[in-house]
Amino acid sequence: MKEFTYTIKDALGIHARPAGQLSKLAKSFADTAVTITANGKTVNAGQLMKLMGLGVKQGTDVTIACDGANEETACAELQKFLEANL
């Protein structure tokens, strides 16, 4: 299992557009389970409504965990996405 922590910098937090993109990216790693933890809750990052339900605001630390065959690639791509969009 690989994981990393990222602090959300976007003033709107994880809102609809980037949440949809993040969910789609997480689902693209079919053989790797991707979870996101924030505010004491952990959800499957590929499930948009659960991701939105975390209520992540600016300044919140989120932990992304990847477990599976492509965990290295998944974590690297997700970290790149967060840095570029959130």
PDB file of N, CA, C and O in Angstrom:
ATOM      1  N   MET A   1       0.843  -1.181   0.000  1.00  0.00           N
ATOM      2  CA  MET A   1       0.000   0.000   0.000  1.00  0.00           C
ATOM      3  C   MET A   1       0.887   1.242   0.000  1.00  0.00           C
ATOM      4  O   MET A   1       1.861   1.333   0.747  1.00  0.00           O
ATOM      5  N   LYS A   2       0.524   2.191  -0.855  1.00  0.00           N
ATOM      6  CA  LYS A   2       1.210   3.481  -0.918  1.00  0.00           C
ATOM      7  C   LYS A   2       0.204   4.542  -0.511  1.00  0.00           C
ATOM      8  O   LYS A   2      -0.985   4.430  -0.811  1.00  0.00           O
ATOM      9  N   GLU A   3       0.688   5.575   0.175  1.00  0.00           N
ATOM     10  CA  GLU A   3      -0.199   6.676   0.515  1.00  0.00           C
ATOM     11  C   GLU A   3       0.586   7.967   0.623  1.00  0.00           C
ATOM     12  O   GLU A   3       1.805   7.970   0.792  1.00  0.00           O
ATOM     13  N   PHE A   4      -0.153   9.069   0.518  1.00  0.00           N
ATOM     14  CA  PHE A   4       0.451  10.383   0.689  1.00  0.00           C
ATOM     15  C   PHE A   4      -0.606  11.324   1.249  1.00  0.00           C
ATOM     16  O   PHE A   4      -1.807  11.073   1.140  1.00  0.00           O
ATOM     17  N   THR A   5      -0.138  12.405   1.846  1.00  0.00           N
ATOM     18  CA  THR A   5      -1.041  13.407   2.401  1.00  0.00           C
ATOM     19  C   THR A   5      -0.842  14.709   1.639  1.00  0.00           C
ATOM     20  O   THR A   5       0.282  15.089   1.310  1.00  0.00           O
ATOM     21  N   TYR A   6      -1.949  15.384   1.367  1.00  0.00           N
ATOM     22  CA  TYR A   6      -1.928  16.638   0.613  1.00  0.00           C
ATOM     23  C   TYR A   6      -2.855  17.634   1.300  1.00  0.00           C
ATOM     24  O   TYR A   6      -3.938  17.262   1.750  1.00  0.00           O
ATOM     25  N   THR A   7      -2.439  18.895   1.385  1.00  0.00           N
ATOM     26  CA  THR A   7      -3.274  19.955   1.949  1.00  0.00           C
ATOM     27  C   THR A   7      -3.968  20.685   0.808  1.00  0.00           C
ATOM     28  O   THR A   7      -3.310  21.200  -0.095  1.00  0.00           O
ATOM     29  N   ILE A   8      -5.294  20.728   0.847  1.00  0.00           N
ATOM     30  CA  ILE A   8      -6.083  21.365  -0.210  1.00  0.00           C
ATOM     31  C   ILE A   8      -5.840  22.873  -0.192  1.00  0.00           C
ATOM     32  O   ILE A   8      -5.984  23.527   0.840  1.00  0.00           O
ATOM     33  N   LYS A   9      -5.468  23.411  -1.359  1.00  0.00           N
ATOM     34  CA  LYS A   9      -5.160  24.835  -1.474  1.00  0.00           C
ATOM     35  C   LYS A   9      -6.258  25.629  -2.179  1.00  0.00           C
ATOM     36  O   LYS A   9      -6.333  26.849  -2.028  1.00  0.00           O
ATOM     37  N   ASP A  10      -7.103  24.954  -2.941  1.00  0.00           N
ATOM     38  CA  ASP A  10      -8.177  25.624  -3.675  1.00  0.00           C
ATOM     39  C   ASP A  10      -9.137  26.292  -2.690  1.00  0.00           C
ATOM     40  O   ASP A  10      -9.541  25.689  -1.696  1.00  0.00           O
ATOM     41  N   ALA A  11      -9.493  27.538  -2.978  1.00  0.00           N
ATOM     42  CA  ALA A  11     -10.368  28.306  -2.079  1.00  0.00           C
ATOM     43  C   ALA A  11     -11.739  27.655  -1.892  1.00  0.00           C
ATOM     44  O   ALA A  11     -12.385  27.859  -0.865  1.00  0.00           O
ATOM     45  N   LEU A  12     -12.181  26.880  -2.867  1.00  0.00           N
ATOM     46  CA  LEU A  12     -13.489  26.224  -2.787  1.00  0.00           C
ATOM     47  C   LEU A  12     -13.409  24.800  -2.248  1.00  0.00           C
ATOM     48  O   LEU A  12     -14.432  24.129  -2.109  1.00  0.00           O
ATOM     49  N   GLY A  13     -12.196  24.336  -1.945  1.00  0.00           N
ATOM     50  CA  GLY A  13     -12.031  22.965  -1.473  1.00  0.00           C
ATOM     51  C   GLY A  13     -12.249  21.984  -2.615  1.00  0.00           C
ATOM     52  O   GLY A  13     -12.039  22.330  -3.777  1.00  0.00           O
ATOM     53  N   ILE A  14     -12.666  20.767  -2.296  1.00  0.00           N
ATOM     54  CA  ILE A  14     -12.970  19.788  -3.348  1.00  0.00           C
ATOM     55  C   ILE A  14     -14.424  20.011  -3.747  1.00  0.00           C
ATOM     56  O   ILE A  14     -15.345  19.526  -3.090  1.00  0.00           O
ATOM     57  N   HIS A  15     -14.612  20.756  -4.839  1.00  0.00           N
ATOM     58  CA  HIS A  15     -15.959  21.071  -5.322  1.00  0.00           C
ATOM     59  C   HIS A  15     -16.280  20.211  -6.542  1.00  0.00           C
ATOM     60  O   HIS A  15     -15.470  19.370  -6.935  1.00  0.00           O
ATOM     61  N   ALA A  16     -17.433  20.409  -7.135  1.00  0.00           N
ATOM     62  CA  ALA A  16     -17.990  19.497  -8.136  1.00  0.00           C
ATOM     63  C   ALA A  16     -17.052  19.142  -9.294  1.00  0.00           C
ATOM     64  O   ALA A  16     -16.829  17.959  -9.549  1.00  0.00           O
ATOM     65  N   ARG A  17     -16.505  20.120  -9.991  1.00  0.00           N
ATOM     66  CA  ARG A  17     -15.702  19.822 -11.174  1.00  0.00           C
ATOM     67  C   ARG A  17     -14.464  18.987 -10.843  1.00  0.00           C
ATOM     68  O   ARG A  17     -14.282  17.918 -11.424  1.00  0.00           O
ATOM     69  N   PRO A  18     -13.601  19.449  -9.917  1.00  0.00           N
ATOM     70  CA  PRO A  18     -12.428  18.630  -9.635  1.00  0.00           C
ATOM     71  C   PRO A  18     -12.775  17.305  -8.940  1.00  0.00           C
ATOM     72  O   PRO A  18     -12.042  16.326  -9.078  1.00  0.00           O
ATOM     73  N   ALA A  19     -13.869  17.269  -8.207  1.00  0.00           N
ATOM     74  CA  ALA A  19     -14.274  16.005  -7.568  1.00  0.00           C
ATOM     75  C   ALA A  19     -14.627  14.980  -8.634  1.00  0.00           C
ATOM     76  O   ALA A  19     -14.261  13.811  -8.515  1.00  0.00           O
ATOM     77  N   GLY A  20     -15.338  15.409  -9.677  1.00  0.00           N
ATOM     78  CA  GLY A  20     -15.684  14.522 -10.776  1.00  0.00           C
ATOM     79  C   GLY A  20     -14.444  14.007 -11.490  1.00  0.00           C
ATOM     80  O   GLY A  20     -14.354  12.828 -11.830  1.00  0.00           O
ATOM     81  N   GLN A  21     -13.492  14.903 -11.714  1.00  0.00           N
ATOM     82  CA  GLN A  21     -12.250  14.513 -12.386  1.00  0.00           C
ATOM     83  C   GLN A  21     -11.425  13.571 -11.506  1.00  0.00           C
ATOM     84  O   GLN A  21     -10.850  12.599 -11.996  1.00  0.00           O
ATOM     85  N   LEU A  22     -11.372  13.862 -10.219  1.00  0.00           N
ATOM     86  CA  LEU A  22     -10.623  13.017  -9.284  1.00  0.00           C
ATOM     87  C   LEU A  22     -11.244  11.624  -9.218  1.00  0.00           C
ATOM     88  O   LEU A  22     -10.530  10.621  -9.228  1.00  0.00           O
ATOM     89  N   SER A  23     -12.559  11.565  -9.152  1.00  0.00           N
ATOM     90  CA  SER A  23     -13.271  10.298  -9.103  1.00  0.00           C
ATOM     91  C   SER A  23     -13.007   9.480 -10.366  1.00  0.00           C
ATOM     92  O   SER A  23     -12.757   8.277 -10.297  1.00  0.00           O
ATOM     93  N   LYS A  24     -13.067  10.143 -11.515  1.00  0.00           N
ATOM     94  CA  LYS A  24     -12.825   9.462 -12.791  1.00  0.00           C
ATOM     95  C   LYS A  24     -11.396   8.919 -12.854  1.00  0.00           C
ATOM     96  O   LYS A  24     -11.172   7.796 -13.305  1.00  0.00           O
ATOM     97  N   LEU A  25     -10.434   9.721 -12.399  1.00  0.00           N
ATOM     98  CA  LEU A  25      -9.041   9.283 -12.397  1.00  0.00           C
ATOM     99  C   LEU A  25      -8.856   8.083 -11.469  1.00  0.00           C
ATOM    100  O   LEU A  25      -8.179   7.119 -11.827  1.00  0.00           O
ATOM    101  N   ALA A  26      -9.458   8.138 -10.276  1.00  0.00           N
ATOM    102  CA  ALA A  26      -9.340   7.031  -9.321  1.00  0.00           C
ATOM    103  C   ALA A  26      -9.928   5.750  -9.903  1.00  0.00           C
ATOM    104  O   ALA A  26      -9.366   4.671  -9.716  1.00  0.00           O
ATOM    105  N   LYS A  27     -11.059   5.859 -10.608  1.00  0.00           N
ATOM    106  CA  LYS A  27     -11.696   4.684 -11.206  1.00  0.00           C
ATOM    107  C   LYS A  27     -10.885   4.112 -12.365  1.00  0.00           C
ATOM    108  O   LYS A  27     -11.028   2.936 -12.699  1.00  0.00           O
ATOM    109  N   SER A  28     -10.034   4.935 -12.980  1.00  0.00           N
ATOM    110  CA  SER A  28      -9.264   4.469 -14.135  1.00  0.00           C
ATOM    111  C   SER A  28      -8.231   3.408 -13.749  1.00  0.00           C
ATOM    112  O   SER A  28      -7.735   2.684 -14.612  1.00  0.00           O
ATOM    113  N   PHE A  29      -7.907   3.313 -12.463  1.00  0.00           N
ATOM    114  CA  PHE A  29      -6.983   2.284 -11.974  1.00  0.00           C
ATOM    115  C   PHE A  29      -7.811   1.114 -11.460  1.00  0.00           C
ATOM    116  O   PHE A  29      -7.957   0.924 -10.253  1.00  0.00           O
ATOM    117  N   ALA A  30      -8.354   0.328 -12.396  1.00  0.00           N
ATOM    118  CA  ALA A  30      -9.320  -0.721 -12.074  1.00  0.00           C
ATOM    119  C   ALA A  30      -8.771  -1.782 -11.122  1.00  0.00           C
ATOM    120  O   ALA A  30      -9.525  -2.358 -10.337  1.00  0.00           O
ATOM    121  N   ASP A  31      -7.470  -2.040 -11.184  1.00  0.00           N
ATOM    122  CA  ASP A  31      -6.902  -3.089 -10.350  1.00  0.00           C
ATOM    123  C   ASP A  31      -6.273  -2.553  -9.065  1.00  0.00           C
ATOM    124  O   ASP A  31      -5.533  -3.258  -8.379  1.00  0.00           O
ATOM    125  N   THR A  32      -6.583  -1.290  -8.752  1.00  0.00           N
ATOM    126  CA  THR A  32      -6.031  -0.651  -7.559  1.00  0.00           C
ATOM    127  C   THR A  32      -7.149   0.033  -6.779  1.00  0.00           C
ATOM    128  O   THR A  32      -7.897   0.834  -7.338  1.00  0.00           O
ATOM    129  N   ALA A  33      -7.264  -0.279  -5.496  1.00  0.00           N
ATOM    130  CA  ALA A  33      -8.257   0.378  -4.637  1.00  0.00           C
ATOM    131  C   ALA A  33      -7.700   1.725  -4.195  1.00  0.00           C
ATOM    132  O   ALA A  33      -6.599   1.803  -3.650  1.00  0.00           O
ATOM    133  N   VAL A  34      -8.472   2.788  -4.436  1.00  0.00           N
ATOM    134  CA  VAL A  34      -8.039   4.137  -4.072  1.00  0.00           C
ATOM    135  C   VAL A  34      -9.022   4.700  -3.052  1.00  0.00           C
ATOM    136  O   VAL A  34     -10.220   4.793  -3.318  1.00  0.00           O
ATOM    137  N   THR A  35      -8.507   5.075  -1.882  1.00  0.00           N
ATOM    138  CA  THR A  35      -9.364   5.686  -0.860  1.00  0.00           C
ATOM    139  C   THR A  35      -8.838   7.067  -0.518  1.00  0.00           C
ATOM    140  O   THR A  35      -7.657   7.368  -0.689  1.00  0.00           O
ATOM    141  N   ILE A  36      -9.742   7.894  -0.033  1.00  0.00           N
ATOM    142  CA  ILE A  36      -9.374   9.235   0.423  1.00  0.00           C
ATOM    143  C   ILE A  36      -9.911   9.407   1.841  1.00  0.00           C
ATOM    144  O   ILE A  36     -11.061   9.075   2.132  1.00  0.00           O
ATOM    145  N   THR A  37      -9.060   9.928   2.709  1.00  0.00           N
ATOM    146  CA  THR A  37      -9.439  10.150   4.100  1.00  0.00           C
ATOM    147  C   THR A  37      -9.342  11.637   4.400  1.00  0.00           C
ATOM    148  O   THR A  37      -8.331  12.278   4.113  1.00  0.00           O
ATOM    149  N   ALA A  38     -10.407  12.177   4.980  1.00  0.00           N
ATOM    150  CA  ALA A  38     -10.436  13.577   5.393  1.00  0.00           C
ATOM    151  C   ALA A  38     -11.485  13.730   6.484  1.00  0.00           C
ATOM    152  O   ALA A  38     -12.502  13.036   6.478  1.00  0.00           O
ATOM    153  N   ASN A  39     -11.239  14.622   7.402  1.00  0.00           N
ATOM    154  CA  ASN A  39     -12.198  14.904   8.481  1.00  0.00           C
ATOM    155  C   ASN A  39     -12.619  13.642   9.233  1.00  0.00           C
ATOM    156  O   ASN A  39     -13.763  13.529   9.674  1.00  0.00           O
ATOM    157  N   GLY A  40     -11.693  12.698   9.375  1.00  0.00           N
ATOM    158  CA  GLY A  40     -11.976  11.486  10.131  1.00  0.00           C
ATOM    159  C   GLY A  40     -12.779  10.433   9.394  1.00  0.00           C
ATOM    160  O   GLY A  40     -13.153   9.423   9.989  1.00  0.00           O
ATOM    161  N   LYS A  41     -13.059  10.646   8.089  1.00  0.00           N
ATOM    162  CA  LYS A  41     -13.830   9.678   7.310  1.00  0.00           C
ATOM    163  C   LYS A  41     -12.992   9.186   6.144  1.00  0.00           C
ATOM    164  O   LYS A  41     -12.200   9.939   5.578  1.00  0.00           O
ATOM    165  N   THR A  42     -13.167   7.920   5.788  1.00  0.00           N
ATOM    166  CA  THR A  42     -12.479   7.331   4.643  1.00  0.00           C
ATOM    167  C   THR A  42     -13.522   6.822   3.659  1.00  0.00           C
ATOM    168  O   THR A  42     -14.449   6.107   4.040  1.00  0.00           O
ATOM    169  N   VAL A  43     -13.363   7.200   2.373  1.00  0.00           N
ATOM    170  CA  VAL A  43     -14.292   6.755   1.333  1.00  0.00           C
ATOM    171  C   VAL A  43     -13.519   6.296   0.106  1.00  0.00           C
ATOM    172  O   VAL A  43     -12.342   6.613  -0.066  1.00  0.00           O
ATOM    173  N   ASN A  44     -14.208   5.543  -0.739  1.00  0.00           N
ATOM    174  CA  ASN A  44     -13.665   5.122  -2.023  1.00  0.00           C
ATOM    175  C   ASN A  44     -13.599   6.369  -2.907  1.00  0.00           C
ATOM    176  O   ASN A  44     -14.622   7.013  -3.139  1.00  0.00           O
ATOM    177  N   ALA A  45     -12.410   6.716  -3.400  1.00  0.00           N
ATOM    178  CA  ALA A  45     -12.237   7.935  -4.193  1.00  0.00           C
ATOM    179  C   ALA A  45     -12.949   7.862  -5.536  1.00  0.00           C
ATOM    180  O   ALA A  45     -13.153   8.892  -6.178  1.00  0.00           O
ATOM    181  N   GLY A  46     -13.329   6.672  -5.970  1.00  0.00           N
ATOM    182  CA  GLY A  46     -14.036   6.518  -7.231  1.00  0.00           C
ATOM    183  C   GLY A  46     -15.536   6.746  -7.128  1.00  0.00           C
ATOM    184  O   GLY A  46     -16.233   6.714  -8.143  1.00  0.00           O
ATOM    185  N   GLN A  47     -16.036   6.970  -5.945  1.00  0.00           N
ATOM    186  CA  GLN A  47     -17.467   7.202  -5.744  1.00  0.00           C
ATOM    187  C   GLN A  47     -17.704   8.686  -5.499  1.00  0.00           C
ATOM    188  O   GLN A  47     -17.477   9.197  -4.403  1.00  0.00           O
ATOM    189  N   LEU A  48     -18.165   9.363  -6.546  1.00  0.00           N
ATOM    190  CA  LEU A  48     -18.294  10.824  -6.540  1.00  0.00           C
ATOM    191  C   LEU A  48     -19.124  11.359  -5.372  1.00  0.00           C
ATOM    192  O   LEU A  48     -18.699  12.300  -4.703  1.00  0.00           O
ATOM    193  N   MET A  49     -20.279  10.789  -5.119  1.00  0.00           N
ATOM    194  CA  MET A  49     -21.148  11.328  -4.073  1.00  0.00           C
ATOM    195  C   MET A  49     -20.525  11.178  -2.681  1.00  0.00           C
ATOM    196  O   MET A  49     -20.684  12.051  -1.829  1.00  0.00           O
ATOM    197  N   LYS A  50     -19.822  10.076  -2.457  1.00  0.00           N
ATOM    198  CA  LYS A  50     -19.147   9.901  -1.170  1.00  0.00           C
ATOM    199  C   LYS A  50     -17.977  10.871  -1.047  1.00  0.00           C
ATOM    200  O   LYS A  50     -17.714  11.412   0.027  1.00  0.00           O
ATOM    201  N   LEU A  51     -17.283  11.083  -2.152  1.00  0.00           N
ATOM    202  CA  LEU A  51     -16.177  12.041  -2.175  1.00  0.00           C
ATOM    203  C   LEU A  51     -16.683  13.444  -1.853  1.00  0.00           C
ATOM    204  O   LEU A  51     -16.072  14.152  -1.052  1.00  0.00           O
ATOM    205  N   MET A  52     -17.781  13.850  -2.462  1.00  0.00           N
ATOM    206  CA  MET A  52     -18.373  15.163  -2.193  1.00  0.00           C
ATOM    207  C   MET A  52     -18.873  15.249  -0.751  1.00  0.00           C
ATOM    208  O   MET A  52     -18.840  16.315  -0.136  1.00  0.00           O
ATOM    209  N   GLY A  53     -19.332  14.123  -0.221  1.00  0.00           N
ATOM    210  CA  GLY A  53     -19.868  14.072   1.135  1.00  0.00           C
ATOM    211  C   GLY A  53     -18.824  14.317   2.218  1.00  0.00           C
ATOM    212  O   GLY A  53     -19.173  14.570   3.371  1.00  0.00           O
ATOM    213  N   LEU A  54     -17.547  14.243   1.854  1.00  0.00           N
ATOM    214  CA  LEU A  54     -16.493  14.515   2.842  1.00  0.00           C
ATOM    215  C   LEU A  54     -16.464  15.991   3.244  1.00  0.00           C
ATOM    216  O   LEU A  54     -15.984  16.333   4.324  1.00  0.00           O
ATOM    217  N   GLY A  55     -16.973  16.855   2.383  1.00  0.00           N
ATOM    218  CA  GLY A  55     -17.007  18.285   2.697  1.00  0.00           C
ATOM    219  C   GLY A  55     -15.627  18.892   2.887  1.00  0.00           C
ATOM    220  O   GLY A  55     -15.401  19.648   3.832  1.00  0.00           O
ATOM    221  N   VAL A  56     -14.707  18.564   1.993  1.00  0.00           N
ATOM    222  CA  VAL A  56     -13.319  19.026   2.132  1.00  0.00           C
ATOM    223  C   VAL A  56     -13.208  20.502   1.745  1.00  0.00           C
ATOM    224  O   VAL A  56     -13.573  20.892   0.635  1.00  0.00           O
ATOM    225  N   LYS A  57     -12.707  21.306   2.662  1.00  0.00           N
ATOM    226  CA  LYS A  57     -12.524  22.751   2.473  1.00  0.00           C
ATOM    227  C   LYS A  57     -11.048  23.082   2.304  1.00  0.00           C
ATOM    228  O   LYS A  57     -10.176  22.236   2.500  1.00  0.00           O
ATOM    229  N   GLN A  58     -10.790  24.319   1.939  1.00  0.00           N
ATOM    230  CA  GLN A  58      -9.403  24.786   1.814  1.00  0.00           C
ATOM    231  C   GLN A  58      -8.681  24.615   3.147  1.00  0.00           C
ATOM    232  O   GLN A  58      -9.239  24.912   4.204  1.00  0.00           O
ATOM    233  N   GLY A  59      -7.443  24.136   3.094  1.00  0.00           N
ATOM    234  CA  GLY A  59      -6.639  23.940   4.286  1.00  0.00           C
ATOM    235  C   GLY A  59      -6.783  22.573   4.928  1.00  0.00           C
ATOM    236  O   GLY A  59      -6.068  22.255   5.878  1.00  0.00           O
ATOM    237  N   THR A  60      -7.708  21.756   4.416  1.00  0.00           N
ATOM    238  CA  THR A  60      -7.911  20.411   4.958  1.00  0.00           C
ATOM    239  C   THR A  60      -6.836  19.465   4.429  1.00  0.00           C
ATOM    240  O   THR A  60      -6.512  19.482   3.241  1.00  0.00           O
ATOM    241  N   ASP A  61      -6.291  18.647   5.314  1.00  0.00           N
ATOM    242  CA  ASP A  61      -5.344  17.609   4.900  1.00  0.00           C
ATOM    243  C   ASP A  61      -6.136  16.383   4.477  1.00  0.00           C
ATOM    244  O   ASP A  61      -7.010  15.914   5.207  1.00  0.00           O
ATOM    245  N   VAL A  62      -5.824  15.865   3.289  1.00  0.00           N
ATOM    246  CA  VAL A  62      -6.436  14.629   2.822  1.00  0.00           C
ATOM    247  C   VAL A  62      -5.335  13.594   2.626  1.00  0.00           C
ATOM    248  O   VAL A  62      -4.224  13.923   2.210  1.00  0.00           O
ATOM    249  N   THR A  63      -5.655  12.355   2.928  1.00  0.00           N
ATOM    250  CA  THR A  63      -4.708  11.263   2.727  1.00  0.00           C
ATOM    251  C   THR A  63      -5.275  10.344   1.659  1.00  0.00           C
ATOM    252  O   THR A  63      -6.387   9.830   1.780  1.00  0.00           O
ATOM    253  N   ILE A  64      -4.487  10.150   0.611  1.00  0.00           N
ATOM    254  CA  ILE A  64      -4.856   9.256  -0.484  1.00  0.00           C
ATOM    255  C   ILE A  64      -4.078   7.956  -0.288  1.00  0.00           C
ATOM    256  O   ILE A  64      -2.858   7.977  -0.129  1.00  0.00           O
ATOM    257  N   ALA A  65      -4.782   6.836  -0.301  1.00  0.00           N
ATOM    258  CA  ALA A  65      -4.138   5.525  -0.169  1.00  0.00           C
ATOM    259  C   ALA A  65      -4.468   4.689  -1.397  1.00  0.00           C
ATOM    260  O   ALA A  65      -5.618   4.622  -1.829  1.00  0.00           O
ATOM    261  N   CYS A  66      -3.444   4.055  -1.951  1.00  0.00           N
ATOM    262  CA  CYS A  66      -3.602   3.214  -3.131  1.00  0.00           C
ATOM    263  C   CYS A  66      -3.089   1.818  -2.788  1.00  0.00           C
ATOM    264  O   CYS A  66      -1.983   1.665  -2.270  1.00  0.00           O
ATOM    265  N   ASP A  67      -3.897   0.805  -3.080  1.00  0.00           N
ATOM    266  CA  ASP A  67      -3.522  -0.569  -2.759  1.00  0.00           C
ATOM    267  C   ASP A  67      -3.898  -1.468  -3.930  1.00  0.00           C
ATOM    268  O   ASP A  67      -5.077  -1.635  -4.242  1.00  0.00           O
ATOM    269  N   GLY A  68      -2.891  -2.043  -4.575  1.00  0.00           N
ATOM    270  CA  GLY A  68      -3.154  -2.936  -5.693  1.00  0.00           C
ATOM    271  C   GLY A  68      -1.981  -2.996  -6.649  1.00  0.00           C
ATOM    272  O   GLY A  68      -0.884  -2.529  -6.343  1.00  0.00           O
ATOM    273  N   ALA A  69      -2.229  -3.575  -7.809  1.00  0.00           N
ATOM    274  CA  ALA A  69      -1.164  -3.830  -8.784  1.00  0.00           C
ATOM    275  C   ALA A  69      -0.480  -2.549  -9.286  1.00  0.00           C
ATOM    276  O   ALA A  69       0.726  -2.551  -9.531  1.00  0.00           O
ATOM    277  N   ASN A  70      -1.230  -1.474  -9.438  1.00  0.00           N
ATOM    278  CA  ASN A  70      -0.668  -0.228  -9.961  1.00  0.00           C
ATOM    279  C   ASN A  70      -0.609   0.877  -8.910  1.00  0.00           C
ATOM    280  O   ASN A  70      -0.774   2.051  -9.240  1.00  0.00           O
ATOM    281  N   GLU A  71      -0.379   0.518  -7.664  1.00  0.00           N
ATOM    282  CA  GLU A  71      -0.428   1.517  -6.588  1.00  0.00           C
ATOM    283  C   GLU A  71       0.601   2.624  -6.766  1.00  0.00           C
ATOM    284  O   GLU A  71       0.311   3.782  -6.465  1.00  0.00           O
ATOM    285  N   GLU A  72       1.789   2.297  -7.245  1.00  0.00           N
ATOM    286  CA  GLU A  72       2.824   3.331  -7.439  1.00  0.00           C
ATOM    287  C   GLU A  72       2.357   4.366  -8.463  1.00  0.00           C
ATOM    288  O   GLU A  72       2.414   5.570  -8.214  1.00  0.00           O
ATOM    289  N   THR A  73       1.896   3.882  -9.611  1.00  0.00           N
ATOM    290  CA  THR A  73       1.436   4.759 -10.690  1.00  0.00           C
ATOM    291  C   THR A  73       0.214   5.552 -10.244  1.00  0.00           C
ATOM    292  O   THR A  73       0.131   6.756 -10.488  1.00  0.00           O
ATOM    293  N   ALA A  74      -0.730   4.886  -9.596  1.00  0.00           N
ATOM    294  CA  ALA A  74      -1.955   5.543  -9.153  1.00  0.00           C
ATOM    295  C   ALA A  74      -1.639   6.691  -8.196  1.00  0.00           C
ATOM    296  O   ALA A  74      -2.160   7.794  -8.358  1.00  0.00           O
ATOM    297  N   CYS A  75      -0.794   6.440  -7.205  1.00  0.00           N
ATOM    298  CA  CYS A  75      -0.447   7.489  -6.247  1.00  0.00           C
ATOM    299  C   CYS A  75       0.252   8.659  -6.938  1.00  0.00           C
ATOM    300  O   CYS A  75      -0.037   9.820  -6.647  1.00  0.00           O
ATOM    301  N   ALA A  76       1.169   8.350  -7.850  1.00  0.00           N
ATOM    302  CA  ALA A  76       1.889   9.414  -8.559  1.00  0.00           C
ATOM    303  C   ALA A  76       0.940  10.266  -9.389  1.00  0.00           C
ATOM    304  O   ALA A  76       1.038  11.493  -9.376  1.00  0.00           O
ATOM    305  N   GLU A  77       0.025   9.631 -10.111  1.00  0.00           N
ATOM    306  CA  GLU A  77      -0.929  10.366 -10.954  1.00  0.00           C
ATOM    307  C   GLU A  77      -1.906  11.188 -10.113  1.00  0.00           C
ATOM    308  O   GLU A  77      -2.219  12.326 -10.461  1.00  0.00           O
ATOM    309  N   LEU A  78      -2.381  10.622  -9.021  1.00  0.00           N
ATOM    310  CA  LEU A  78      -3.317  11.339  -8.153  1.00  0.00           C
ATOM    311  C   LEU A  78      -2.638  12.525  -7.476  1.00  0.00           C
ATOM    312  O   LEU A  78      -3.242  13.587  -7.329  1.00  0.00           O
ATOM    313  N   GLN A  79      -1.399  12.350  -7.070  1.00  0.00           N
ATOM    314  CA  GLN A  79      -0.676  13.457  -6.443  1.00  0.00           C
ATOM    315  C   GLN A  79      -0.463  14.582  -7.454  1.00  0.00           C
ATOM    316  O   GLN A  79      -0.609  15.759  -7.125  1.00  0.00           O
ATOM    317  N   LYS A  80      -0.120  14.211  -8.674  1.00  0.00           N
ATOM    318  CA  LYS A  80       0.067  15.203  -9.740  1.00  0.00           C
ATOM    319  C   LYS A  80      -1.245  15.963  -9.993  1.00  0.00           C
ATOM    320  O   LYS A  80      -1.242  17.181 -10.167  1.00  0.00           O
ATOM    321  N   PHE A  81      -2.370  15.221 -10.010  1.00  0.00           N
ATOM    322  CA  PHE A  81      -3.680  15.844 -10.227  1.00  0.00           C
ATOM    323  C   PHE A  81      -4.004  16.838  -9.110  1.00  0.00           C
ATOM    324  O   PHE A  81      -4.420  17.965  -9.378  1.00  0.00           O
ATOM    325  N   LEU A  82      -3.812  16.417  -7.858  1.00  0.00           N
ATOM    326  CA  LEU A  82      -4.115  17.301  -6.732  1.00  0.00           C
ATOM    327  C   LEU A  82      -3.278  18.571  -6.779  1.00  0.00           C
ATOM    328  O   LEU A  82      -3.799  19.667  -6.569  1.00  0.00           O
ATOM    329  N   GLU A  83      -1.997  18.432  -7.050  1.00  0.00           N
ATOM    330  CA  GLU A  83      -1.107  19.596  -7.104  1.00  0.00           C
ATOM    331  C   GLU A  83      -1.507  20.561  -8.219  1.00  0.00           C
ATOM    332  O   GLU A  83      -1.389  21.775  -8.054  1.00  0.00           O
ATOM    333  N   ALA A  84      -1.973  20.042  -9.338  1.00  0.00           N
ATOM    334  CA  ALA A  84      -2.346  20.891 -10.469  1.00  0.00           C
ATOM    335  C   ALA A  84      -3.741  21.508 -10.324  1.00  0.00           C
ATOM    336  O   ALA A  84      -3.994  22.583 -10.868  1.00  0.00           O
ATOM    337  N   ASN A  85      -4.648  20.845  -9.598  1.00  0.00           N
ATOM    338  CA  ASN A  85      -6.049  21.277  -9.582  1.00  0.00           C
ATOM    339  C   ASN A  85      -6.602  21.700  -8.223  1.00  0.00           C
ATOM    340  O   ASN A  85      -7.586  22.436  -8.163  1.00  0.00           O
ATOM    341  N   LEU A  86      -5.998  21.256  -7.157  1.00  0.00           N
ATOM    342  CA  LEU A  86      -6.564  21.555  -5.846  1.00  0.00           C
ATOM    343  C   LEU A  86      -5.488  22.070  -4.906  1.00  0.00           C
ATOM    344  O   LEU A  86      -5.775  22.377  -3.749  1.00  0.00           O
TER     345      LEU A  86
END
